[in-house]
Amino acid sequence: MTITAAHIQPIVALIAGLIILIMPRFLNLIVAIYLIVTGLAGLGVFKMLHM
């Protein structure tokens, strides 16, 4: 199986969900990081870094 950009968001969501189940105190931090990374990806920041 080849992991593409379309697979990254579900994988991150799965990992974040597991961490939240194990350590609920990190919910705010995980959500904040997830939103920042998703926003940067949506703006195409990571594509610009790949030049």
C-alpha positions in Angstrom: 0.0 0.0 0.0 1.3 3.4 -1.0 0.7 6.2 1.4 -0.4 9.4 -0.4 -1.4 12.9 0.8 -5.0 11.6 0.9 -4.1 9.1 3.6 -2.3 11.5 5.9 -5.4 13.1 7.4 -7.2 9.9 8.4 -3.9 8.5 9.9 -3.3 11.6 11.9 -7.0 11.5 13.1 -6.6 7.9 14.2 -3.4 8.5 16.1 -4.8 11.6 17.8 -7.9 9.7 18.8 -5.9 6.9 20.3 -3.7 9.4 22.3 -6.8 11.2 23.5 -8.3 7.9 24.8 -5.0 7.1 26.6 -4.3 10.6 27.9 -7.4 12.9 27.9 -5.4 15.8 29.3 -3.7 16.3 25.9 -7.0 16.9 24.1 -6.5 20.7 23.7 -2.9 20.3 22.5 -3.8 17.6 20.0 -6.7 19.5 18.6 -4.7 22.6 18.2 -1.8 20.9 16.5 -4.2 19.0 14.2 -6.0 22.2 13.2 -2.7 24.1 12.5 -1.3 21.2 10.4 -4.6 20.8 8.5 -4.8 24.6 7.9 -1.2 24.7 6.6 -1.9 21.7 4.3 -5.0 23.4 3.0 -3.1 26.5 2.2 -0.5 24.5 0.3 2.5 25.3 2.6 3.8 21.8 2.4 3.7 21.8 -1.4 5.8 24.9 -1.5 8.4 23.3 0.7 8.8 20.4 -1.7 10.3 22.6 -4.5 
